């Protein structure tokens, strides 16, 4: 009897335990279902983007909502270039207002993430944002100088994002001074200063002040009168310096072949008067039989020697100081120069070349032109010296900015084409550019017998080739004449 009762109790206990376990499992299952239903991740309803603004900014808009019991929690979103899901504690999470948020972005690929208060995160579709906009417009210079009647094509560098082309609108602040076309072509029609602007429809642009002055002329190698003594005021002389410096800058800057060319072309072609030839009283570099002298037939200084303001730069005088065109007593007998007579101050041949080289940023020193074995360094010792031939001129090896000369005379080549060679020099008739025909005039007069290639100086010791044209008359209605005469 007792044994039977014990057996019944054990079975009952086992049955009750099974029921409890089963009940717990069922309850856990329903709790899991209930918990899962109320802890759903947020749902992204929409992702859109705005049109870009004038700065190239696009707004990405995100709309989302929480699900289940999480709908009572706040919602946050992130728009990021990172592909990894952000940490829950990431400071970039932005709280959504009424289920909406926006992020300003630029061009790129962006990924959208939304989270709820329980840390559930939903990833949205990536957004590819493309932007077309102008970042900047650059007219290369903030100031230009033109002679009356001069024309020029302005070049605008447009930095942009995207493939769309943005047209520029060109305007002149005073069309009575400078006219401008919608292609950026300007023409000087009056004396004064006008501001030329180039802008996109979004307002991005640049401007340049263009001064038109009759202190300079269209480039010309026609015969000009000598510069009158005391012709320029101090202010005009300063403006002439500013124009010279701007020409060098436009040609690539100091220390370039283009810079040297710009200086030589300016003084011989754009000045309305000719600088006289003056057989120097001496030079700053010691020379046998001549005194140390500064600014008398030479001017180894930056700028033009056009006013008394430059006297402060003169280190040693023999008969001066006297700026270009002012009377100066000569202390040498050479050609038509007689010792003791007064002549307008100007430049000797090497005085001109040294001035042009220095104002183009190449420091040669105040040196001469001759082939003298007892003198350490002169222009004939510079660069790679070669015998002058027509074949060499046409080979392309010799370029504008190289030197050309003979014993006792030096000049600068300022233009070469298939027919003509232009040479800037100071000779007895003055400082000017002379045009020779390569086939007949130049070699026939036997004025020159060697050239000096300066590539290794421009490229190896200074700042390279710069910007220049092979001829100076390419934009003029110009018919070069054979001026190959023996002076």
The 8 nearest C-alpha neighbors of each residue, nearest first, counted from 0:
[[1, 3, 2, 4, 5, 6, 7, 8],
 [0, 2, 4, 3, 5, 6, 7, 8],
 [3, 1, 5, 0, 4, 6, 7, 8],
 [2, 4, 6, 0, 1, 5, 7, 8],
 [5, 3, 1, 7, 6, 2, 8, 0],
 [6, 4, 8, 2, 7, 3, 9, 1],
 [5, 7, 3, 9, 4, 8, 2, 10],
 [6, 8, 4, 10, 5, 9, 11, 3],
 [9, 7, 11, 5, 10, 6, 12, 4],
 [8, 10, 12, 6, 11, 7, 13, 5],
 [9, 11, 13, 7, 8, 12, 14, 6],
 [12, 10, 8, 14, 13, 9, 15, 7],
 [11, 13, 15, 9, 14, 10, 8, 16],
 [14, 12, 10, 16, 11, 15, 9, 17],
 [15, 13, 11, 17, 16, 12, 10, 18],
 [14, 16, 18, 12, 17, 13, 11, 19],
 [17, 15, 19, 13, 18, 14, 20, 12],
 [18, 16, 14, 20, 15, 19, 21, 13],
 [17, 19, 15, 21, 16, 20, 22, 14],
 [20, 18, 22, 16, 17, 21, 23, 15],
 [21, 19, 23, 17, 22, 18, 24, 16],
 [20, 22, 24, 18, 23, 19, 17, 25],
 [21, 23, 19, 25, 20, 24, 18, 26],
 [24, 22, 26, 20, 21, 25, 27, 19],
 [25, 23, 27, 21, 26, 22, 28, 20],
 [24, 26, 28, 22, 23, 27, 21, 29],
 [25, 27, 23, 29, 28, 24, 22, 30],
 [28, 26, 30, 24, 25, 29, 31, 23],
 [29, 27, 25, 31, 26, 30, 24, 32],
 [28, 30, 32, 26, 31, 27, 33, 25],
 [31, 29, 33, 27, 32, 28, 34, 26],
 [30, 32, 34, 28, 29, 33, 35, 27],
 [33, 31, 29, 35, 30, 34, 36, 28],
 [32, 34, 30, 36, 31, 35, 29, 37],
 [33, 35, 31, 37, 36, 32, 30, 38],
 [36, 34, 32, 38, 37, 33, 31, 39],
 [35, 37, 33, 34, 38, 32, 39, 67],
 [36, 38, 67, 68, 34, 35, 39, 33],
 [39, 37, 35, 36, 67, 34, 69, 68],
 [38, 40, 66, 37, 67, 36, 41, 35],
 [41, 39, 119, 120, 66, 121, 42, 38],
 [42, 40, 65, 64, 66, 121, 115, 114],
 [41, 43, 64, 63, 44, 65, 40, 121],
 [44, 42, 63, 45, 62, 41, 64, 123],
 [43, 45, 63, 62, 42, 46, 64, 61],
 [44, 46, 62, 43, 61, 47, 63, 60],
 [47, 45, 61, 60, 62, 59, 48, 44],
 [46, 48, 60, 59, 45, 61, 49, 58],
 [49, 47, 59, 58, 60, 57, 50, 46],
 [50, 48, 58, 57, 51, 59, 47, 60],
 [49, 51, 57, 52, 48, 58, 56, 55],
 [52, 50, 57, 56, 55, 49, 53, 130],
 [51, 53, 55, 54, 56, 50, 57, 49],
 [54, 52, 55, 201, 51, 132, 56, 202],
 [53, 55, 52, 56, 132, 51, 134, 133],
 [54, 56, 51, 52, 53, 132, 130, 105],
 [57, 55, 51, 105, 52, 54, 104, 103],
 [56, 58, 51, 104, 103, 49, 50, 105],
 [59, 57, 103, 49, 102, 48, 104, 101],
 [58, 60, 48, 102, 101, 47, 103, 57],
 [61, 59, 101, 47, 46, 48, 100, 58],
 [62, 60, 46, 100, 99, 45, 101, 63],
 [61, 63, 99, 45, 44, 98, 43, 46],
 [64, 62, 43, 44, 98, 42, 99, 61],
 [65, 63, 42, 41, 98, 66, 43, 70],
 [64, 66, 41, 70, 69, 42, 115, 40],
 [67, 65, 70, 39, 69, 41, 40, 68],
 [68, 66, 37, 69, 70, 38, 39, 36],
 [67, 69, 37, 70, 71, 38, 66, 72],
 [70, 68, 71, 72, 67, 66, 65, 38],
 [69, 71, 65, 66, 68, 72, 67, 64],
 [70, 72, 69, 68, 73, 65, 67, 116],
 [73, 71, 69, 116, 70, 115, 74, 65],
 [74, 72, 116, 115, 75, 71, 94, 95],
 [73, 75, 115, 95, 114, 94, 72, 116],
 [76, 74, 94, 93, 95, 114, 113, 92],
 [75, 77, 113, 93, 92, 112, 114, 94],
 [76, 78, 92, 112, 111, 79, 93, 91],
 [79, 77, 111, 110, 109, 102, 112, 76],
 [80, 78, 81, 110, 109, 77, 111, 82],
 [79, 81, 109, 110, 108, 82, 78, 107],
 [82, 80, 79, 83, 110, 109, 84, 85],
 [81, 83, 110, 80, 84, 79, 109, 85],
 [84, 82, 81, 85, 86, 110, 80, 79],
 [83, 85, 82, 86, 112, 122, 81, 120],
 [86, 84, 83, 89, 87, 112, 88, 77],
 [85, 87, 89, 88, 84, 90, 83, 92],
 [86, 88, 89, 85, 118, 114, 92, 120],
 [87, 89, 86, 90, 92, 85, 91, 118],
 [90, 88, 86, 91, 87, 92, 85, 77],
 [91, 89, 92, 88, 93, 87, 86, 85],
 [90, 92, 89, 93, 77, 76, 88, 78],
 [93, 91, 77, 76, 90, 75, 89, 94],
 [94, 92, 75, 76, 91, 95, 77, 100],
 [95, 93, 75, 74, 96, 92, 76, 73],
 [96, 94, 99, 100, 98, 75, 74, 93],
 [95, 97, 99, 98, 100, 94, 74, 73],
 [98, 96, 99, 95, 100, 64, 62, 74],
 [97, 99, 63, 95, 96, 62, 64, 74],
 [100, 98, 62, 95, 96, 97, 61, 63],
 [99, 101, 95, 61, 60, 96, 62, 102],
 [102, 100, 60, 59, 58, 61, 103, 99],
 [101, 103, 59, 58, 104, 78, 60, 100],
 [104, 102, 58, 57, 56, 59, 101, 105],
 [105, 103, 57, 56, 58, 102, 106, 59],
 [106, 104, 56, 57, 107, 55, 130, 103],
 [105, 107, 129, 128, 130, 104, 108, 127],
 [106, 108, 128, 127, 105, 109, 129, 80],
 [109, 107, 127, 126, 80, 128, 125, 110],
 [108, 110, 80, 126, 79, 125, 78, 107],
 [111, 109, 125, 79, 78, 80, 126, 82],
 [112, 110, 78, 123, 77, 122, 125, 79],
 [111, 113, 122, 77, 76, 121, 123, 78],
 [112, 114, 76, 121, 120, 75, 77, 122],
 [115, 113, 120, 119, 75, 74, 118, 121],
 [116, 114, 74, 117, 118, 119, 73, 41],
 [115, 117, 72, 118, 73, 74, 114, 69],
 [118, 116, 115, 119, 69, 38, 114, 72],
 [119, 117, 116, 115, 114, 120, 87, 40],
 [118, 120, 40, 114, 115, 117, 121, 41],
 [121, 119, 114, 113, 118, 40, 122, 112],
 [120, 122, 113, 112, 41, 114, 40, 123],
 [121, 123, 112, 111, 113, 120, 124, 110],
 [124, 122, 111, 112, 125, 121, 43, 110],
 [123, 125, 126, 111, 110, 122, 46, 109],
 [126, 124, 110, 109, 123, 111, 127, 108],
 [125, 127, 109, 108, 128, 110, 124, 111],
 [126, 128, 108, 107, 109, 129, 125, 106],
 [129, 127, 106, 107, 108, 126, 130, 105],
 [130, 128, 106, 127, 107, 131, 161, 105],
 [129, 131, 106, 161, 55, 132, 160, 128],
 [132, 130, 161, 160, 163, 162, 129, 55],
 [131, 133, 160, 159, 55, 130, 134, 161],
 [134, 132, 159, 135, 158, 160, 157, 203],
 [133, 135, 159, 158, 132, 160, 136, 203],
 [136, 134, 158, 133, 157, 203, 137, 204],
 [135, 137, 157, 204, 205, 156, 158, 155],
 [136, 138, 156, 139, 155, 205, 157, 135],
 [137, 139, 155, 140, 154, 205, 156, 136],
 [140, 138, 137, 141, 155, 154, 156, 207],
 [141, 139, 138, 142, 207, 143, 137, 249],
 [140, 142, 207, 208, 206, 143, 139, 138],
 [141, 143, 208, 207, 140, 209, 144, 210],
 [144, 142, 209, 210, 208, 145, 141, 207],
 [145, 143, 210, 209, 211, 242, 142, 146],
 [146, 144, 211, 149, 210, 147, 212, 187],
 [145, 147, 216, 215, 149, 212, 211, 213],
 [148, 146, 187, 149, 188, 211, 213, 189],
 [147, 149, 187, 188, 146, 186, 150, 217],
 [150, 148, 187, 146, 147, 186, 145, 217],
 [151, 149, 186, 185, 187, 148, 152, 184],
 [150, 152, 185, 184, 153, 186, 149, 183],
 [151, 153, 184, 183, 185, 154, 150, 182],
 [154, 152, 183, 184, 151, 155, 138, 185],
 [153, 155, 138, 152, 156, 183, 139, 137],
 [156, 154, 138, 137, 157, 136, 153, 139],
 [155, 157, 137, 136, 138, 158, 154, 139],
 [158, 156, 136, 135, 155, 159, 137, 133],
 [159, 157, 135, 134, 133, 136, 156, 160],
 [160, 158, 133, 134, 132, 157, 161, 135],
 [161, 159, 131, 132, 130, 133, 162, 134],
 [162, 160, 131, 130, 163, 159, 132, 129],
 [161, 163, 131, 164, 160, 159, 132, 130],
 [162, 164, 161, 131, 165, 132, 160, 159],
 [165, 163, 166, 162, 159, 161, 131, 132],
 [164, 166, 163, 199, 167, 133, 200, 132],
 [167, 165, 199, 164, 168, 200, 198, 181],
 [168, 166, 199, 198, 197, 169, 165, 200],
 [167, 169, 198, 197, 199, 181, 170, 166],
 [170, 168, 197, 181, 196, 167, 183, 179],
 [169, 171, 196, 195, 179, 172, 168, 197],
 [172, 170, 195, 173, 174, 194, 179, 193],
 [171, 173, 194, 193, 195, 174, 170, 196],
 [174, 172, 193, 171, 175, 176, 177, 194],
 [173, 175, 178, 177, 176, 171, 172, 179],
 [176, 174, 173, 189, 177, 188, 178, 190],
 [175, 177, 189, 188, 174, 173, 190, 191],
 [178, 176, 187, 174, 186, 188, 175, 193],
 [177, 179, 174, 186, 185, 171, 187, 176],
 [180, 178, 185, 184, 183, 171, 170, 177],
 [181, 179, 184, 182, 183, 185, 169, 178],
 [180, 182, 169, 183, 168, 179, 184, 167],
 [181, 183, 180, 184, 169, 179, 152, 153],
 [184, 182, 153, 180, 181, 152, 179, 185],
 [185, 183, 152, 180, 179, 182, 151, 153],
 [186, 184, 179, 178, 151, 150, 152, 183],
 [187, 185, 150, 178, 177, 149, 188, 148],
 [186, 188, 177, 148, 147, 149, 189, 176],
 [189, 187, 176, 177, 148, 147, 186, 175],
 [190, 188, 176, 175, 187, 147, 191, 211],
 [191, 189, 211, 212, 176, 147, 192, 188],
 [190, 192, 211, 210, 176, 189, 212, 193],
 [193, 191, 210, 209, 211, 176, 208, 194],
 [194, 192, 173, 209, 172, 208, 177, 176],
 [195, 193, 208, 172, 207, 171, 209, 196],
 [194, 196, 171, 207, 206, 170, 208, 193],
 [197, 195, 206, 170, 169, 205, 198, 194],
 [196, 198, 169, 204, 168, 205, 167, 206],
 [199, 197, 204, 167, 168, 203, 202, 196],
 [198, 200, 167, 201, 202, 203, 166, 168],
 [199, 201, 202, 198, 203, 167, 168, 166],
 [202, 200, 199, 203, 53, 198, 133, 54],
 [201, 203, 199, 200, 198, 204, 53, 197],
 [202, 204, 199, 198, 201, 135, 136, 133],
 [205, 203, 198, 136, 197, 202, 199, 135],
 [204, 206, 136, 197, 137, 196, 138, 198],
 [207, 205, 196, 195, 197, 194, 141, 138],
 [206, 208, 141, 195, 142, 194, 209, 140],
 [207, 209, 194, 142, 193, 141, 143, 195],
 [208, 210, 143, 193, 192, 144, 142, 194],
 [211, 209, 192, 144, 191, 143, 145, 212],
 [210, 212, 145, 190, 191, 146, 144, 147],
 [213, 211, 214, 146, 190, 210, 215, 145],
 [212, 214, 215, 146, 147, 216, 211, 190],
 [213, 215, 212, 216, 271, 270, 239, 146],
 [214, 216, 213, 270, 269, 146, 271, 212],
 [217, 215, 146, 269, 271, 218, 270, 213],
 [216, 218, 146, 269, 219, 149, 215, 148],
 [219, 217, 268, 269, 216, 220, 472, 471],
 [220, 218, 268, 221, 217, 269, 216, 267],
 [221, 219, 432, 268, 222, 431, 433, 218],
 [222, 220, 219, 223, 268, 432, 431, 433],
 [221, 223, 220, 224, 273, 431, 219, 272],
 [224, 222, 272, 273, 221, 225, 271, 220],
 [223, 225, 272, 273, 226, 222, 271, 227],
 [226, 224, 273, 272, 274, 275, 227, 223],
 [225, 227, 272, 324, 273, 274, 224, 228],
 [228, 226, 230, 324, 225, 229, 325, 272],
 [227, 229, 324, 325, 230, 226, 323, 326],
 [228, 230, 231, 227, 325, 324, 306, 232],
 [229, 231, 227, 228, 232, 226, 305, 324],
 [232, 230, 235, 236, 229, 233, 305, 306],
 [231, 233, 235, 234, 236, 230, 306, 229],
 [232, 234, 236, 235, 306, 237, 231, 308],
 [235, 233, 237, 232, 236, 238, 231, 239],
 [236, 234, 238, 232, 237, 233, 231, 239],
 [235, 237, 239, 233, 238, 234, 305, 231],
 [238, 236, 234, 240, 235, 239, 233, 241],
 [237, 239, 241, 235, 240, 236, 242, 234],
 [238, 240, 236, 242, 241, 237, 235, 243],
 [241, 239, 243, 237, 238, 242, 302, 303],
 [240, 242, 238, 244, 239, 243, 245, 237],
 [241, 243, 245, 239, 240, 244, 238, 246],
 [244, 242, 240, 246, 245, 241, 239, 247],
 [243, 245, 241, 247, 246, 242, 240, 248],
 [246, 244, 248, 242, 247, 243, 249, 241],
 [245, 247, 249, 243, 244, 248, 261, 242],
 [248, 246, 258, 250, 244, 252, 261, 245],
 [247, 249, 252, 245, 250, 246, 251, 244],
 [250, 248, 246, 247, 251, 245, 252, 466],
 [251, 249, 466, 257, 247, 258, 248, 465],
 [252, 250, 465, 466, 248, 249, 257, 258],
 [253, 251, 248, 247, 258, 250, 255, 254],
 [254, 252, 360, 359, 255, 258, 247, 251],
 [253, 255, 360, 462, 461, 361, 359, 252],
 [256, 254, 258, 463, 465, 464, 462, 257],
 [255, 257, 464, 259, 258, 400, 465, 457],
 [256, 258, 465, 250, 260, 466, 467, 255],
 [257, 259, 359, 247, 255, 261, 250, 260],
 [260, 258, 359, 262, 256, 356, 261, 257],
 [259, 261, 257, 263, 258, 400, 262, 264],
 [260, 262, 258, 264, 247, 259, 263, 246],
 [261, 263, 265, 259, 355, 260, 264, 359],
 [264, 262, 260, 355, 265, 261, 266, 259],
 [263, 265, 261, 267, 268, 262, 266, 260],
 [266, 264, 269, 262, 268, 263, 267, 261],
 [265, 267, 263, 264, 270, 268, 269, 262],
 [268, 266, 431, 264, 265, 432, 430, 269],
 [267, 269, 218, 219, 265, 264, 220, 270],
 [270, 268, 218, 265, 216, 215, 217, 266],
 [269, 271, 215, 272, 266, 268, 216, 267],
 [272, 270, 216, 215, 269, 273, 223, 214],
 [273, 271, 226, 225, 224, 270, 223, 274],
 [272, 274, 225, 226, 223, 224, 430, 275],
 [273, 275, 430, 345, 226, 225, 429, 272],
 [276, 274, 429, 345, 225, 430, 273, 277],
 [275, 277, 429, 346, 345, 427, 347, 425],
 [278, 276, 296, 345, 346, 347, 279, 344],
 [277, 279, 347, 296, 276, 280, 331, 333],
 [278, 280, 296, 281, 295, 277, 347, 297],
 [279, 281, 330, 295, 329, 331, 296, 278],
 [282, 280, 292, 290, 289, 279, 291, 295],
 [283, 281, 292, 291, 284, 293, 365, 285],
 [282, 284, 291, 292, 365, 293, 285, 281],
 [283, 285, 365, 282, 366, 286, 291, 364],
 [286, 284, 283, 291, 287, 282, 290, 289],
 [285, 287, 289, 288, 284, 282, 290, 374],
 [288, 286, 289, 285, 374, 290, 373, 281],
 [287, 289, 286, 290, 285, 281, 291, 331],
 [290, 288, 281, 286, 287, 291, 280, 285],
 [289, 291, 281, 292, 288, 282, 280, 285],
 [292, 290, 283, 282, 281, 285, 289, 315],
 [291, 293, 282, 281, 315, 283, 316, 290],
 [294, 292, 315, 282, 283, 295, 316, 313],
 [293, 295, 298, 297, 296, 313, 292, 320],
 [296, 294, 297, 279, 280, 293, 344, 319],
 [295, 297, 279, 346, 277, 345, 347, 278],
 [296, 298, 350, 294, 346, 295, 347, 299],
 [299, 297, 294, 300, 354, 350, 293, 296],
 [298, 300, 354, 365, 297, 353, 301, 357],
 [299, 301, 298, 302, 354, 357, 358, 312],
 [302, 300, 358, 357, 299, 303, 354, 298],
 [301, 303, 240, 300, 304, 358, 243, 244],
 [302, 304, 305, 240, 301, 239, 236, 300],
 [305, 303, 322, 323, 306, 309, 302, 298],
 [304, 306, 322, 303, 236, 323, 231, 307],
 [307, 305, 308, 233, 309, 322, 304, 236],
 [306, 308, 309, 310, 322, 305, 233, 321],
 [307, 309, 306, 310, 311, 233, 305, 312],
 [310, 308, 307, 311, 312, 306, 304, 313],
 [311, 309, 312, 307, 313, 308, 320, 306],
 [310, 312, 309, 313, 308, 314, 307, 320],
 [311, 313, 310, 309, 314, 300, 308, 293],
 [314, 312, 310, 311, 293, 315, 294, 316],
 [313, 315, 293, 312, 316, 292, 311, 294],
 [314, 316, 292, 293, 313, 291, 317, 283],
 [317, 315, 319, 292, 318, 293, 320, 314],
 [316, 318, 319, 292, 315, 280, 295, 290],
 [317, 319, 316, 328, 327, 320, 329, 295],
 [320, 318, 321, 316, 317, 327, 295, 294],
 [319, 321, 316, 310, 318, 322, 294, 313],
 [320, 322, 319, 325, 327, 344, 323, 326],
 [321, 323, 304, 305, 325, 306, 324, 344],
 [324, 322, 344, 345, 325, 304, 305, 321],
 [323, 325, 228, 343, 344, 226, 227, 322],
 [324, 326, 228, 343, 321, 323, 322, 344],
 [327, 325, 343, 342, 341, 344, 324, 321],
 [326, 328, 341, 342, 344, 343, 329, 321],
 [329, 327, 341, 340, 339, 318, 342, 330],
 [328, 330, 338, 339, 340, 331, 341, 327],
 [331, 329, 338, 280, 339, 328, 332, 337],
 [332, 330, 338, 329, 333, 280, 337, 278],
 [333, 331, 337, 338, 336, 334, 330, 335],
 [334, 332, 336, 335, 331, 337, 278, 338],
 [335, 333, 336, 332, 337, 427, 278, 331],
 [334, 336, 333, 337, 332, 427, 278, 338],
 [337, 335, 333, 334, 332, 338, 331, 278],
 [338, 336, 332, 340, 339, 335, 331, 333],
 [337, 339, 330, 331, 332, 329, 340, 336],
 [338, 340, 329, 330, 328, 337, 341, 331],
 [341, 339, 328, 338, 329, 337, 342, 336],
 [340, 342, 328, 327, 326, 329, 339, 343],
 [341, 343, 326, 327, 344, 328, 340, 329],
 [344, 342, 326, 324, 325, 327, 345, 275],
 [345, 343, 323, 324, 327, 325, 277, 326],
 [344, 346, 275, 277, 323, 296, 276, 274],
 [345, 347, 296, 297, 276, 277, 350, 351],
 [346, 348, 350, 296, 277, 278, 276, 349],
 [349, 347, 425, 351, 350, 409, 426, 424],
 [350, 348, 352, 367, 351, 368, 347, 353],
 [351, 349, 297, 347, 346, 353, 348, 352],
 [350, 352, 354, 349, 348, 346, 353, 347],
 [351, 353, 349, 355, 354, 350, 356, 410],
 [352, 354, 356, 350, 355, 351, 349, 357],
 [355, 353, 351, 357, 352, 299, 356, 358],
 [356, 354, 352, 358, 263, 262, 357, 353],
 [355, 357, 361, 359, 353, 259, 354, 358],
 [356, 358, 361, 360, 362, 354, 359, 355],
 [359, 357, 355, 360, 301, 356, 354, 262],
 [358, 360, 259, 258, 356, 253, 357, 361],
 [359, 361, 254, 253, 357, 358, 356, 362],
 [362, 360, 357, 356, 254, 359, 363, 358],
 [363, 361, 357, 364, 360, 356, 353, 254],
 [364, 362, 361, 353, 365, 357, 356, 366],
 [363, 365, 366, 362, 353, 284, 299, 357],
 [366, 364, 284, 283, 299, 353, 282, 363],
 [365, 367, 377, 364, 284, 349, 378, 353],
 [368, 366, 349, 377, 369, 378, 365, 350],
 [369, 367, 378, 407, 408, 409, 377, 349],
 [370, 368, 407, 406, 371, 367, 379, 377],
 [371, 369, 406, 379, 372, 368, 407, 377],
 [370, 372, 373, 374, 369, 375, 377, 406],
 [373, 371, 374, 370, 375, 376, 369, 377],
 [372, 374, 371, 375, 370, 287, 376, 286],
 [375, 373, 371, 372, 376, 377, 286, 370],
 [374, 376, 373, 377, 372, 371, 380, 286],
 [377, 375, 374, 380, 378, 366, 379, 381],
 [376, 378, 367, 379, 366, 380, 368, 369],
 [379, 377, 368, 380, 381, 367, 366, 376],
 [378, 380, 377, 381, 368, 370, 369, 384],
 [381, 379, 378, 377, 376, 382, 384, 370],
 [382, 380, 378, 379, 383, 451, 377, 453],
 [381, 383, 453, 452, 451, 384, 380, 456],
 [384, 382, 452, 451, 385, 453, 381, 450],
 [383, 385, 451, 450, 382, 452, 449, 386],
 [386, 384, 450, 449, 387, 451, 383, 452],
 [385, 387, 449, 448, 450, 388, 384, 391],
 [386, 388, 449, 448, 450, 385, 391, 389],
 [389, 387, 391, 390, 386, 392, 442, 448],
 [388, 390, 392, 391, 393, 437, 387, 438],
 [389, 391, 393, 388, 392, 394, 387, 395],
 [392, 390, 394, 388, 389, 393, 387, 396],
 [391, 393, 389, 390, 394, 397, 388, 395],
 [392, 394, 390, 391, 395, 389, 417, 396],
 [395, 393, 391, 396, 392, 390, 397, 389],
 [396, 394, 397, 393, 398, 392, 391, 415],
 [395, 397, 394, 398, 391, 392, 393, 452],
 [396, 398, 395, 392, 452, 401, 391, 399],
 [399, 397, 401, 400, 396, 395, 415, 412],
 [400, 398, 413, 412, 414, 401, 469, 415],
 [399, 401, 260, 412, 256, 413, 398, 411],
 [402, 400, 452, 399, 453, 412, 451, 398],
 [403, 401, 411, 451, 450, 410, 412, 400],
 [404, 402, 450, 410, 449, 411, 409, 451],
 [405, 403, 409, 447, 408, 449, 410, 448],
 [404, 406, 447, 408, 448, 407, 449, 409],
 [405, 407, 369, 370, 408, 404, 368, 409],
 [406, 408, 369, 368, 405, 370, 409, 404],
 [407, 409, 405, 404, 368, 406, 348, 369],
 [408, 410, 404, 368, 348, 403, 349, 405],
 [409, 411, 424, 403, 402, 423, 404, 352],
 [412, 410, 402, 423, 422, 403, 401, 413],
 [411, 413, 422, 399, 400, 401, 414, 402],
 [414, 412, 399, 421, 422, 400, 411, 423],
 [413, 415, 470, 421, 399, 469, 420, 412],
 [416, 414, 420, 469, 470, 419, 421, 399],
 [415, 417, 419, 418, 420, 470, 414, 469],
 [418, 416, 419, 393, 415, 437, 420, 392],
 [419, 417, 416, 436, 437, 420, 438, 415],
 [420, 418, 436, 437, 416, 435, 415, 417],
 [419, 421, 415, 435, 414, 434, 437, 436],
 [422, 420, 434, 414, 413, 433, 412, 435],
 [421, 423, 412, 433, 432, 413, 411, 424],
 [424, 422, 432, 411, 431, 410, 413, 412],
 [425, 423, 410, 430, 431, 348, 426, 422],
 [424, 426, 430, 348, 429, 347, 276, 351],
 [425, 427, 429, 428, 276, 348, 424, 430],
 [426, 428, 276, 429, 425, 486, 277, 275],
 [427, 429, 426, 276, 275, 430, 425, 486],
 [430, 428, 275, 276, 425, 426, 427, 274],
 [429, 431, 425, 274, 424, 273, 275, 267],
 [430, 432, 267, 423, 424, 429, 433, 425],
 [433, 431, 423, 422, 220, 267, 424, 421],
 [432, 434, 422, 421, 423, 431, 482, 435],
 [435, 433, 421, 420, 482, 481, 422, 419],
 [436, 434, 481, 441, 420, 483, 419, 440],
 [437, 435, 419, 440, 481, 438, 418, 439],
 [436, 438, 419, 441, 418, 439, 435, 420],
 [439, 437, 436, 440, 389, 441, 418, 442],
 [440, 438, 443, 436, 437, 441, 442, 435],
 [441, 439, 483, 436, 443, 435, 442, 444],
 [440, 442, 435, 443, 437, 483, 444, 436],
 [441, 443, 445, 444, 440, 439, 446, 447],
 [442, 444, 440, 445, 441, 439, 483, 446],
 [443, 445, 446, 442, 441, 485, 440, 484],
 [446, 444, 442, 443, 447, 448, 441, 485],
 [445, 447, 444, 448, 442, 485, 405, 441],
 [448, 446, 404, 405, 445, 449, 403, 442],
 [447, 449, 387, 405, 386, 404, 446, 445],
 [450, 448, 386, 387, 385, 404, 403, 447],
 [449, 451, 403, 385, 402, 384, 387, 404],
 [450, 452, 384, 402, 383, 382, 401, 403],
 [451, 453, 383, 401, 382, 454, 397, 384],
 [454, 452, 382, 456, 455, 401, 451, 457],
 [455, 453, 457, 456, 458, 452, 459, 382],
 [454, 456, 459, 458, 453, 457, 382, 460],
 [457, 455, 460, 459, 453, 454, 458, 461],
 [458, 456, 463, 461, 454, 455, 255, 459],
 [459, 457, 463, 455, 456, 454, 461, 460],
 [458, 460, 455, 456, 457, 461, 454, 463],
 [459, 461, 456, 458, 457, 455, 462, 463],
 [460, 462, 457, 254, 458, 459, 463, 456],
 [463, 461, 254, 255, 458, 457, 464, 460],
 [464, 462, 458, 457, 255, 465, 461, 256],
 [463, 465, 256, 255, 257, 457, 466, 458],
 [464, 466, 251, 257, 255, 256, 250, 463],
 [467, 465, 250, 251, 257, 464, 468, 249],
 [466, 468, 257, 250, 469, 465, 260, 256],
 [467, 469, 470, 471, 466, 414, 473, 399],
 [468, 470, 414, 415, 399, 467, 471, 416],
 [471, 469, 414, 468, 472, 415, 473, 416],
 [470, 472, 473, 414, 468, 469, 413, 218],
 [471, 473, 475, 474, 470, 477, 218, 476],
 [474, 472, 475, 471, 470, 477, 476, 468],
 [473, 475, 472, 476, 471, 477, 150, 151],
 [476, 474, 472, 477, 473, 218, 217, 471],
 [475, 477, 478, 474, 472, 473, 479, 219],
 [478, 476, 475, 479, 472, 473, 474, 219],
 [477, 479, 480, 476, 472, 475, 481, 473],
 [480, 478, 477, 434, 481, 419, 435, 436],
 [481, 479, 482, 478, 434, 435, 436, 419],
 [480, 482, 435, 483, 436, 434, 440, 479],
 [481, 483, 435, 484, 434, 480, 433, 440],
 [484, 482, 440, 435, 481, 441, 444, 485],
 [483, 485, 482, 486, 444, 440, 481, 441],
 [484, 486, 444, 483, 446, 445, 482, 443],
 [485, 484, 427, 428, 426, 483, 446, 444]]
